[in-house]
Amino acid sequence: MEMKEVKKKKERNRKRSGWIDIAKGIGICIIVLGHCCIQDNQIPFRDYLFSFNTVLFFTLSGMTFCRRRNTAGENGAGGEAAGGESARCESTGCRSAVWDFDDRKASVFFRKLLQTIVVPYLCWALISIAIFLLMGRIGLVPNEGDSLGLWTNLKGMLYANSEWGQMMWNRPLWFLPCLAILEILGFMLLKGCTKLAERRGEKAGEVCWLLAGCLGGVWILAEGFGSLDVQLPWEAETAAGMLFFFCLGRVWMRVSDRLENADSPIGIERDEPGVPAAAESSVDTERTEPGVPAAAEKKKAAARKNTNTVRIRMFAGAGGVILLILNILQVRINGTTDTRADLFRNPLLYMLGALLGTLGILLLAYAWKQSVWMEKIGRSSLAILVMHKFPLQAADVLASRLQLPKGYPFSIVTCVCSILLCLAVEPLVLRILPEMLGKGRRR
């Protein structure tokens, strides 16, 4: 009996994390497509994609960061946290304040951080530098100053700030060190908010979390409106601003949890806090109409529930489309922005557009519900992020040699082929050296 309950919970948890993977899949496709659109006539479309593409991932990181795998019930028993690259902290079985914080030891957190972010970054940076220097030797990369010097590129790898001008070998890798800094900030903040919640109540901890997110927004405003222009190691200046979206992701996670609870069909045990399964069964039985068998009443209730679920997902999809359309207007007004370069133009419009685009994609992913391919792409987003630069470079060299037109068809085909190649190579990398993709070896 216990095994059946475990299987039901695992299946339910897989469905809960599915739309998160879909959102990640859409996000990484947008990033790759944006890197493919390099022609002058594609700049408006690329500006639209760049207005929210990386912000989406910082928001998703906040949603899944250090969540307890067991979130409901007095003793922390319940549903598993939404999956993803950033959902690294395992359950400790304790009940923590501030929205299901895992509250694990700092030593465990930093060991996981090294395994899942730092080691993959260093591995792919070294590989990228080697390929970059080789391409320079055969004349495929121009030598500007000391751009092809080994020590110059190694310094760029260690400093890990793309604006420093020494990450030309694989500029998309800037995201990983920036995410590492952001997760360190998030971990310390959640630790502090949890201690505050234990002393002053959970509301105090949540207010502290929201205020910290506001500080991230203030940093963006200071960079946009003021003369603040710094280039810190590991993109720390960008991480400080992205704390705003990271914290908002935690808030959106709370909302999505409530939607998921409303989405669970009647007749399946939902593990309500403090309510045993037997008690739930008795409650359902008492609700049956006179003269109607309990099984028939449950079927009717499940049908009504499914109808409501379809309506919720339809409204979510329509809302997502509307928000994405509104973001087009924001981009036309604000112009080119780039999170990596801390280029915000009008920072208020930048934050508005990033929120519109991010929330639009999240709503579309929630409405989509299930997609085998997009979920697969989402789960492989780290592999695609670190490797897609190589097929893009190869396609660019090939198109230049063959004098192919680099319009939208070329960009779309290159994007699809790059993603498929990364998906094909990923199993080979995991078999030979899984540490390169943040995985441990199976014992």
C-alpha positions in Angstrom: 0.0 0.0 0.0 2.8 2.4 0.9 4.6 1.7 -2.4 1.4 2.6 -4.3 1.2 5.9 -2.5 4.8 6.7 -3.2 4.2 6.0 -6.9 1.2 8.3 -6.9 3.2 11.0 -5.3 6.1 10.7 -7.8 3.7 10.8 -10.7 2.0 13.9 -9.3 5.3 15.6 -8.6 6.5 14.9 -12.2 3.4 16.7 -13.5 4.0 19.6 -11.1 7.6 20.0 -12.4 6.7 19.5 -16.1 5.6 23.1 -16.8 8.8 24.4 -15.1 10.8 22.3 -17.6 8.7 23.6 -20.4 9.4 27.2 -19.4 13.1 26.4 -19.3 12.9 24.7 -22.7 11.2 27.8 -24.2 13.8 30.0 -22.5 16.9 28.2 -23.8 15.4 28.1 -27.3 14.9 31.9 -27.1 18.5 32.3 -26.0 19.9 30.2 -28.8 17.7 31.9 -31.4 18.8 35.3 -30.2 22.4 34.3 -30.7 21.6 33.2 -34.2 20.0 36.5 -35.2 23.1 38.6 -35.9 22.2 40.5 -39.0 21.3 44.2 -39.0 17.7 43.5 -40.2 17.2 41.1 -37.3 18.2 43.5 -34.6 14.5 44.5 -33.7 13.6 40.8 -33.2 16.8 40.1 -31.2 16.1 43.1 -29.0 12.7 41.7 -28.2 14.2 38.3 -27.3 17.0 39.9 -25.2 14.5 42.0 -23.2 13.7 39.0 -21.0 15.5 35.8 -22.0 18.1 35.6 -19.2 15.7 37.2 -16.7 13.4 34.3 -17.2 16.1 31.9 -16.0 17.0 34.0 -13.0 13.3 34.0 -12.1 13.1 30.2 -12.5 16.2 29.9 -10.3 14.4 31.8 -7.6 11.3 29.6 -7.9 13.2 26.3 -7.6 16.2 27.3 -5.4 16.8 25.3 -2.2 13.2 24.2 -2.0 12.3 21.4 0.4 11.2 18.3 -1.4 8.5 17.8 1.2 6.5 21.0 1.6 3.1 20.2 3.1 2.1 18.9 6.5 3.2 19.7 10.0 6.4 17.6 9.8 7.3 18.7 6.3 5.7 15.8 4.4 4.1 16.4 1.1 4.8 17.3 -2.5 8.2 17.4 -4.1 9.7 20.7 -5.2 9.6 21.7 -8.8 12.5 20.3 -10.7 15.3 22.1 -12.5 19.0 22.9 -12.6 18.7 25.1 -9.6 16.7 22.8 -7.4 19.8 21.3 -5.9 19.0 21.2 -2.1 17.6 18.0 -0.8 15.1 17.6 2.0 16.2 17.8 5.6 12.7 16.8 6.8 12.4 20.0 9.0 9.8 22.7 8.7 11.4 26.0 7.6 9.9 29.4 7.2 10.1 31.7 4.2 8.4 29.7 1.5 9.8 26.1 1.9 13.5 26.9 2.4 15.5 23.7 2.7 17.7 25.3 5.4 20.7 22.9 4.9 24.2 23.4 6.0 26.4 25.9 4.2 29.1 23.2 3.6 26.5 21.1 1.7 25.3 24.1 -0.3 28.7 25.2 -1.4 29.7 21.6 -2.4 26.6 21.4 -4.6 27.3 24.8 -6.0 30.8 23.8 -7.0 29.5 20.6 -8.6 26.6 22.0 -10.5 27.9 25.4 -11.6 31.5 26.1 -11.0 33.0 22.9 -12.3 30.9 22.9 -15.5 31.9 26.5 -16.1 35.6 25.9 -15.7 35.5 22.8 -17.8 33.7 24.3 -20.8 35.7 27.6 -20.4 38.9 25.6 -20.9 37.5 23.7 -23.8 36.2 26.9 -25.4 39.6 28.7 -25.0 41.4 25.8 -26.6 39.0 25.8 -29.6 39.2 29.6 -29.8 43.0 29.6 -29.9 43.0 26.9 -32.5 40.6 28.9 -34.7 42.9 31.9 -34.3 45.9 29.8 -35.4 44.2 28.8 -38.7 42.9 32.4 -39.3 39.2 31.9 -38.5 39.3 34.4 -35.6 40.9 37.8 -36.0 43.7 38.6 -33.6 42.8 42.0 -32.0 45.5 43.1 -29.6 46.3 40.2 -27.4 42.9 38.5 -27.8 44.5 35.2 -28.8 47.0 35.2 -25.9 46.7 32.2 -23.6 47.2 34.1 -20.4 44.8 36.8 -21.5 42.0 34.3 -22.0 42.8 32.4 -18.8 42.5 35.7 -16.9 39.2 36.3 -18.6 38.0 32.9 -17.5 39.0 33.5 -13.8 37.6 37.1 -13.7 34.4 35.8 -15.5 33.0 39.2 -16.6 32.0 39.3 -20.2 32.2 43.1 -20.3 35.9 42.9 -19.5 36.4 41.9 -23.1 38.2 38.6 -22.5 35.4 36.0 -22.9 35.1 36.1 -26.6 35.8 32.3 -26.6 32.3 31.5 -25.3 30.5 34.6 -24.1 27.2 32.8 -23.1 29.1 31.2 -20.2 28.8 34.5 -18.3 25.5 33.2 -17.0 27.0 30.5 -14.8 29.4 32.6 -12.6 26.6 35.2 -12.4 24.2 32.5 -11.2 26.7 31.3 -8.7 27.0 34.7 -7.1 23.2 35.1 -7.2 22.6 31.8 -5.5 25.2 32.6 -2.8 23.3 35.8 -2.1 20.0 34.0 -2.1 21.3 31.3 0.3 22.6 33.9 2.8 19.4 35.8 2.5 17.2 32.8 3.0 19.3 31.8 6.0 18.8 35.3 7.5 15.1 35.5 6.7 14.5 32.1 8.3 16.3 33.0 11.5 14.3 36.3 11.6 11.0 34.3 11.0 11.9 32.0 13.9 12.3 35.0 16.2 9.7 37.4 15.0 7.2 35.2 13.0 7.0 34.0 9.4 5.6 37.3 8.1 8.7 39.1 9.3 10.9 36.7 7.3 8.8 37.1 4.2 8.9 40.9 4.5 12.7 40.8 4.8 12.8 38.7 1.6 10.7 41.1 -0.3 12.7 44.1 0.9 15.9 42.4 -0.3 14.3 41.9 -3.7 13.5 45.7 -3.7 17.2 46.4 -3.1 18.0 44.5 -6.3 15.5 46.7 -8.1 17.2 49.8 -6.6 20.5 48.6 -7.9 19.1 48.3 -11.5 17.7 51.9 -11.1 21.1 53.1 -9.9 22.9 51.5 -12.9 20.3 52.8 -15.4 19.7 56.4 -14.1 23.0 57.0 -12.4 26.6 56.9 -13.5 27.2 53.6 -11.8 29.4 51.5 -14.2 31.3 48.7 -12.5 32.7 45.4 -13.9 33.0 43.1 -10.9 34.4 39.5 -10.9 31.9 36.8 -11.8 29.3 39.4 -13.1 28.6 40.3 -9.4 27.1 43.7 -10.5 24.6 41.9 -12.7 23.8 39.4 -10.0 23.0 42.2 -7.6 20.3 43.5 -10.0 19.0 40.1 -10.8 18.2 39.6 -7.1 15.0 41.5 -7.8 13.8 38.8 -10.2 15.2 36.0 -8.2 13.1 37.1 -5.2 10.0 37.6 -7.3 10.5 34.1 -8.6 10.0 32.9 -5.0 6.7 34.8 -4.8 5.6 33.4 -8.1 6.4 29.9 -6.9 4.0 30.5 -4.0 1.2 31.4 -6.5 2.0 28.5 -8.8 1.8 26.1 -5.8 -1.7 27.2 -5.1 -2.7 26.8 -8.8 -1.2 23.3 -8.8 -3.2 22.4 -5.7 -6.3 23.6 -7.4 -5.3 21.5 -10.5 -5.1 18.2 -8.7 -8.1 16.1 -9.6 -10.6 14.9 -6.9 -10.2 11.3 -6.0 -6.4 11.5 -5.7 -5.0 12.0 -2.3 -3.7 15.5 -2.1 -2.0 15.3 1.3 -3.6 18.4 2.8 -1.7 19.8 5.7 -2.7 18.0 8.9 -5.4 15.9 7.2 -4.7 12.1 6.9 -5.8 10.2 3.8 -8.5 8.4 5.7 -9.9 11.7 6.9 -10.0 13.0 3.4 -11.9 10.0 2.3 -14.5 10.5 5.0 -14.9 14.1 4.0 -15.6 13.3 0.4 -18.1 10.6 1.4 -20.0 13.2 3.6 -20.3 15.5 0.6 -22.3 13.1 -1.6 -25.8 14.0 -2.5 -28.7 11.9 -1.1 -29.5 8.9 -3.2 -26.2 9.2 -5.3 -23.5 6.6 -4.8 -20.1 7.9 -3.6 -18.3 6.7 -6.7 -20.7 8.5 -9.1 -20.5 11.7 -7.0 -16.7 11.6 -7.2 -16.8 11.2 -11.0 -19.1 14.3 -11.2 -16.8 16.3 -8.9 -13.7 15.2 -10.9 -15.4 16.3 -14.2 -16.2 19.7 -12.7 -12.7 20.0 -11.5 -11.2 19.1 -14.9 -13.5 21.7 -16.5 -12.2 24.4 -14.1 -8.6 23.3 -14.8 -9.1 23.6 -18.6 -10.5 27.1 -18.1 -7.6 28.1 -15.8 -5.1 27.0 -18.4 -7.0 28.7 -21.3 -7.0 32.0 -19.3 -3.3 31.5 -18.5 -2.4 30.9 -22.1 -4.4 33.9 -23.3 -2.8 36.1 -20.5 0.7 34.9 -21.5 0.1 35.9 -25.2 -1.3 39.4 -24.1 1.7 40.0 -21.9 4.2 39.1 -24.6 2.4 41.4 -27.1 2.5 44.2 -24.5 6.3 43.7 -24.2 6.6 44.4 -28.0 5.4 47.9 -27.3 7.9 48.3 -24.4 10.8 47.2 -26.7 9.7 49.7 -29.4 9.7 52.5 -26.8 12.8 51.5 -24.8 15.0 50.2 -27.6 18.0 47.8 -27.2 18.6 46.4 -23.8 21.0 43.7 -22.7 21.1 42.2 -19.2 24.6 40.8 -19.6 26.0 44.2 -20.4 23.8 46.0 -17.8 22.3 48.1 -20.7 18.9 49.1 -19.5 18.1 52.4 -21.3 15.2 53.4 -19.1 15.5 50.9 -16.2 11.9 51.2 -15.3 10.8 50.2 -18.8 13.5 47.5 -18.8 12.1 46.0 -15.5 8.5 46.3 -16.8 9.4 44.6 -20.1 11.4 41.8 -18.4 8.5 41.1 -16.1 6.0 41.1 -19.0 8.1 38.7 -21.0 9.0 36.4 -18.1 5.5 36.2 -16.8 4.1 35.7 -20.3 6.4 32.7 -20.9 5.6 31.2 -17.4 1.9 31.5 -18.2 2.3 29.9 -21.6 4.3 27.1 -20.1 1.6 26.5 -17.4 -1.1 26.5 -20.1 1.0 24.1 -22.3 1.1 21.6 -19.4 2.8 18.7 -21.2 5.3 18.5 -24.0 7.8 15.6 -24.1 10.3 17.4 -26.4 10.1 20.8 -24.7 10.5 19.2 -21.3 13.5 17.3 -22.6 15.0 20.5 -23.9 14.3 22.2 -20.5 16.0 19.4 -18.6 19.0 19.7 -20.9 19.2 23.5 -20.7 22.7 23.5 -19.1 24.1 21.3 -21.8 22.6 23.5 -24.5 23.8 26.7 -22.8 27.5 25.6 -22.6 27.7 23.9 -26.0 25.5 25.8 -28.5 28.3 28.3 -29.2 30.3 25.6 -31.1 27.7 24.7 -33.8 26.8 28.3 -34.2 30.4 29.2 -34.9 30.6 26.3 -37.4 27.5 27.4 -39.2 28.7 31.0 -39.4 32.0 29.9 -40.9 30.2 27.5 -43.4 27.8 30.2 -44.4 30.6 32.7 -45.0 32.6 30.2 -47.1 29.5 29.2 -49.2 28.1 32.8 -49.3 24.8 31.7 -48.0 22.2 34.4 -47.1 21.9 34.8 -43.3 18.3 35.7 -43.0 15.6 34.5 -40.7 15.4 31.0 -42.4 19.1 30.5 -41.9 18.8 31.6 -38.2 15.9 29.3 -37.5 17.5 26.3 -39.1 20.8 27.0 -37.3 19.0 27.3 -34.0 17.2 24.0 -34.4 20.3 22.2 -35.6 22.4 23.6 -32.7 19.8 22.4 -30.1 19.5 19.0 -31.7 23.3 18.6 -31.8 23.6 19.5 -28.2 20.9 17.0 -27.2 22.8 14.3 -29.2 26.1 15.1 -27.6 24.8 15.4 -24.0 24.5 11.6 -23.4 28.0 11.0 -24.6 29.4 13.7 -22.2 27.4 12.3 -19.3 28.8 8.8 -20.0 32.4 9.9 -20.3 32.7 12.8 -17.9 29.4 13.7 -16.1 31.1 16.3 -14.0 31.2 18.6 -17.0 27.4 18.9 -16.8 27.2 19.1 -13.1 26.4 15.4 -12.5 28.0 13.0 -10.1 29.3 9.5 -11.1 27.0 6.6 -10.4 28.3 4.2 -7.9 
